[in-house]
Amino acid sequence: MQRGQAIQIPEPAAHPAGNGLLAIHDDQSGPSAVTARWRSASGGPGEVDDRFRRLLGDRDWRMLPTAVRRRFSKRLAKGKSVAYQGIVTRMEMNQAGTALAHAARLIGGPLPFDRSCVNRPAVVIVTEDTATNGQFWIRQYGRANRFPQTVHSSKRFRGPTGLEEYVGCGIGMALTVEATPTALLFKSDHYFVELFGLRVRLPEWLSPGALVIGHHELGNGYFTFTLSLTNRLFGQLIWQEAVFGDPKEKSHE
């Protein structure tokens, strides 16, 4: 994305603001509107989800922006989902990252692999997994002249760090969470393979690298999703950014 280039996402216009992020302007969206859209998309007020708060602790939880706390403290009802629509704004891979992303397609394609996704629609869908007390995550990225890439994963609140993400074929990673005044970060602690009831922690030399997923608040009901994968030998393998908006309030007419 070139600096100064206008990016169109659903509803309000977006304008580049440097550092690969976007500043979203929506004069009709304030805290009350954000709260209403959040509640509507989640299927009603419902019960509070304190799983992420317990992972962080009260002090770090309060450090997060209010909108981020709202998104991560709403437990969806059984069978309910919430969808966030947006656009991919940046996608970079070095040669080692390109090779890894394509090789990972053998286990379902958990990593973005197509640079043509930039400036194309993106969707994230979160569904409550009542069977495991976790969440299903689906991320879809548009591609040039091809079907979108779809990434499936399952977050489960268990394991030595309290949070794990499974990407398929028994492969997963333990995650730690970190709060900043503007973002919630998910960082890989270690990777593992779990098959037939047996779990094997992968040694560091077999891991793809340090993965950091960021949820960065932009204000006015928008946030930036970032994905960074860095390897000790091959440097930064993959960097992806996408801007998403909170769901709009449903009409009750």
C-alpha positions as CSV (number, residue, x, y, z in Angstrom):
1,M,0.0,0.0,0.0
2,Q,1.4,3.3,-1.0
3,R,1.4,6.2,1.4
4,G,-1.5,8.6,0.7
5,Q,-3.5,5.9,-1.2
6,A,-7.2,5.8,-0.1
7,I,-8.5,2.5,1.1
8,Q,-12.2,1.6,1.0
9,I,-13.7,-0.5,3.7
10,P,-17.4,-1.1,4.6
11,E,-19.1,2.2,5.6
12,P,-16.7,5.1,6.5
13,A,-13.6,5.9,4.4
14,A,-10.2,5.1,5.7
15,H,-7.0,7.1,5.2
16,P,-3.4,6.0,5.6
17,A,-1.8,7.4,8.7
18,G,1.8,6.1,8.6
19,N,3.5,3.0,10.1
20,G,1.2,0.7,8.0
21,L,-1.8,1.5,10.1
22,L,-5.0,3.3,9.2
23,A,-6.9,6.1,11.0
24,I,-10.6,5.6,10.5
25,H,-13.0,8.6,10.6
26,D,-16.6,8.0,11.5
27,D,-18.3,11.1,12.9
28,Q,-21.5,9.2,13.7
29,S,-19.8,6.5,15.8
30,G,-19.1,7.1,19.5
31,P,-18.7,4.9,22.6
32,S,-22.5,4.3,22.9
33,A,-22.8,3.3,19.2
34,V,-19.8,0.9,19.6
35,T,-21.4,-0.7,22.6
36,A,-24.8,-1.1,20.9
37,R,-23.2,-2.7,17.8
38,W,-21.1,-5.0,20.0
39,R,-24.1,-6.2,22.0
40,S,-26.3,-6.7,18.9
41,A,-23.7,-8.8,17.1
42,S,-23.2,-10.9,20.2
43,G,-26.8,-11.8,20.4
44,G,-27.8,-9.7,23.4
45,P,-26.3,-8.6,26.7
46,G,-25.7,-12.2,27.9
47,E,-23.1,-13.1,30.5
48,V,-19.7,-11.6,30.9
49,D,-16.7,-13.7,29.6
50,D,-13.8,-13.3,32.0
51,R,-11.5,-15.8,30.5
52,F,-9.1,-13.3,28.9
53,R,-9.3,-11.0,31.9
54,R,-8.2,-13.9,34.2
55,L,-5.3,-14.7,31.9
56,L,-4.1,-11.1,32.1
57,G,-4.9,-10.3,35.7
58,D,-7.0,-7.3,36.7
59,R,-4.2,-4.7,36.6
60,D,-3.2,-5.5,33.0
61,W,-6.8,-5.9,31.9
62,R,-7.6,-2.4,33.0
63,M,-4.7,-1.1,30.9
64,L,-6.5,-2.1,27.7
65,P,-8.7,0.3,25.8
66,T,-12.3,0.1,26.7
67,A,-13.3,-1.1,23.2
68,V,-10.8,-4.0,23.4
69,R,-12.1,-5.1,26.8
70,R,-15.6,-5.1,25.3
71,R,-14.7,-7.3,22.4
72,F,-12.9,-9.8,24.6
73,S,-15.3,-10.0,27.5
74,K,-18.5,-11.0,25.8
75,R,-19.3,-14.7,25.9
76,L,-21.3,-15.7,22.9
77,A,-24.4,-17.8,23.4
78,K,-24.4,-21.4,22.2
79,G,-24.4,-21.5,18.4
80,K,-23.9,-17.8,18.1
81,S,-21.1,-16.1,16.1
82,V,-19.8,-12.5,15.7
83,A,-18.3,-11.4,12.4
84,Y,-15.9,-8.5,11.8
85,Q,-15.5,-7.2,8.2
86,G,-12.5,-5.2,7.0
87,I,-9.6,-5.1,4.5
88,V,-6.0,-6.3,4.3
89,T,-3.7,-3.3,4.3
90,R,-0.2,-4.9,4.3
91,M,1.3,-8.3,3.5
92,E,5.0,-9.0,3.4
93,M,7.0,-12.3,3.2
94,N,10.7,-13.0,2.7
95,Q,11.7,-16.1,0.7
96,A,11.8,-18.4,3.7
97,G,8.4,-17.1,4.9
98,T,6.9,-17.8,1.4
99,A,8.2,-21.3,1.4
100,L,6.9,-22.0,5.0
101,A,3.5,-20.5,4.3
102,H,3.0,-22.7,1.2
103,A,4.4,-25.8,3.0
104,A,1.9,-25.1,5.8
105,R,-1.0,-25.5,3.3
106,L,-0.5,-29.2,3.7
107,I,-2.0,-28.9,7.2
108,G,-4.8,-26.5,6.2
109,G,-2.9,-23.3,5.4
110,P,-2.8,-21.6,8.9
111,L,-0.5,-18.8,7.6
112,P,-1.3,-16.1,4.9
113,F,0.5,-17.0,1.7
114,D,-0.8,-14.7,-1.1
115,R,0.4,-11.1,-1.4
116,S,-2.5,-10.4,-3.7
117,C,-4.7,-10.2,-0.6
118,V,-3.7,-6.6,0.0
119,N,-6.5,-4.1,-0.5
120,R,-9.0,-6.9,-0.7
121,P,-11.8,-7.8,1.8
122,A,-11.1,-9.7,4.9
123,V,-13.6,-11.3,7.4
124,V,-13.0,-12.7,10.9
125,I,-15.7,-14.9,12.5
126,V,-15.6,-16.0,16.1
127,T,-18.0,-18.8,17.3
128,E,-18.3,-20.1,20.9
129,D,-17.2,-23.7,21.2
130,T,-19.3,-25.1,24.0
131,A,-17.8,-28.6,23.8
132,T,-14.3,-27.4,24.8
133,N,-15.3,-24.1,26.5
134,G,-13.2,-22.4,23.8
135,Q,-13.7,-20.5,20.6
136,F,-13.6,-21.3,16.9
137,W,-11.9,-18.6,14.7
138,I,-12.3,-18.3,11.0
139,R,-10.3,-15.8,9.0
140,Q,-10.9,-15.2,5.3
141,Y,-8.7,-13.1,3.0
142,G,-9.7,-12.2,-0.5
143,R,-7.2,-13.0,-3.4
144,A,-6.8,-11.7,-6.9
145,N,-8.8,-13.9,-9.4
146,R,-9.0,-16.8,-7.0
147,F,-11.1,-18.1,-4.2
148,P,-10.4,-16.5,-0.8
149,Q,-8.0,-18.1,1.6
150,T,-9.7,-19.4,4.7
151,V,-7.8,-20.1,7.9
152,H,-9.5,-22.2,10.7
153,S,-8.3,-22.4,14.2
154,S,-9.6,-23.3,17.7
155,K,-8.7,-21.4,20.9
156,R,-8.9,-23.5,24.1
157,F,-8.3,-22.2,27.6
158,R,-6.1,-24.9,28.9
159,G,-2.4,-26.0,29.0
160,P,0.6,-24.6,30.9
161,T,0.0,-21.0,29.8
162,G,-3.8,-21.1,30.1
163,L,-4.4,-20.6,26.3
164,E,-3.7,-22.8,23.3
165,E,-4.5,-22.5,19.6
166,Y,-5.0,-25.5,17.4
167,V,-4.6,-25.2,13.6
168,G,-5.2,-28.7,12.4
169,C,-3.5,-32.1,12.1
170,G,-2.8,-32.2,15.8
171,I,-0.6,-29.1,15.6
172,G,-1.0,-26.3,18.1
173,M,0.8,-23.7,20.1
174,A,0.7,-22.4,23.7
175,L,0.0,-18.7,23.9
176,T,0.8,-16.0,26.4
177,V,-1.2,-12.8,26.5
178,E,0.1,-9.3,27.0
179,A,-1.7,-5.9,27.4
180,T,-0.5,-2.5,26.4
181,P,-2.4,0.9,26.5
182,T,-3.4,0.4,22.9
183,A,-3.4,-3.4,22.1
184,L,-3.9,-6.9,23.2
185,L,-1.0,-9.2,22.1
186,F,-1.0,-13.0,21.8
187,K,2.5,-14.4,21.7
188,S,3.6,-18.0,21.0
189,D,5.3,-19.7,24.0
190,H,6.0,-23.1,22.3
191,Y,4.6,-25.4,19.6
192,F,3.4,-29.0,20.1
193,V,1.9,-32.0,18.3
194,E,-0.9,-33.9,19.9
195,L,-2.0,-37.2,18.4
196,F,-3.8,-40.2,19.8
197,G,-3.8,-38.7,23.3
198,L,-0.1,-38.1,23.2
199,R,1.4,-34.6,23.3
200,V,4.9,-33.8,22.2
201,R,6.4,-30.4,22.7
202,L,8.5,-29.4,19.7
203,P,12.1,-28.3,20.4
204,E,12.9,-24.7,19.6
205,W,15.0,-25.6,16.5
206,L,11.9,-27.3,15.0
207,S,9.6,-24.3,15.6
208,P,8.8,-21.9,12.8
209,G,9.6,-18.9,14.9
210,A,8.1,-16.4,17.3
211,L,4.5,-15.6,16.4
212,V,2.8,-12.4,17.7
213,I,-0.8,-11.6,16.9
214,G,-1.9,-8.1,17.8
215,H,-5.3,-6.5,18.3
216,H,-4.6,-2.8,18.1
217,E,-7.4,-0.3,18.9
218,L,-7.9,2.5,16.4
219,G,-11.0,4.1,17.9
220,N,-14.5,4.8,16.5
221,G,-15.2,1.1,16.4
222,Y,-12.2,0.0,14.4
223,F,-9.1,-2.0,15.2
224,T,-6.0,-3.3,13.4
225,F,-5.1,-7.0,13.3
226,T,-1.4,-7.8,12.9
227,L,0.4,-11.0,12.4
228,S,4.2,-11.2,12.8
229,L,6.3,-14.4,12.5
230,T,10.1,-14.1,13.1
231,N,12.7,-16.8,13.0
232,R,16.1,-16.6,14.7
233,L,17.9,-17.6,11.5
234,F,15.8,-16.2,8.7
235,G,14.5,-13.0,10.3
236,Q,11.0,-11.8,9.8
237,L,9.2,-14.4,7.8
238,I,5.7,-12.9,7.5
239,W,4.1,-9.6,8.4
240,Q,0.4,-9.0,7.8
241,E,-2.0,-6.1,8.7
242,A,-5.7,-5.8,8.3
243,V,-8.2,-3.2,9.5
244,F,-11.6,-4.4,10.9
245,G,-14.8,-2.7,12.1
246,D,-17.2,-3.7,14.8
247,P,-20.5,-5.2,13.6
248,K,-23.2,-2.7,12.8
249,E,-26.3,-2.6,14.9
250,K,-29.1,-4.8,13.7
251,S,-32.3,-3.2,12.6
252,H,-35.4,-4.0,14.8
253,E,-38.0,-2.6,12.4
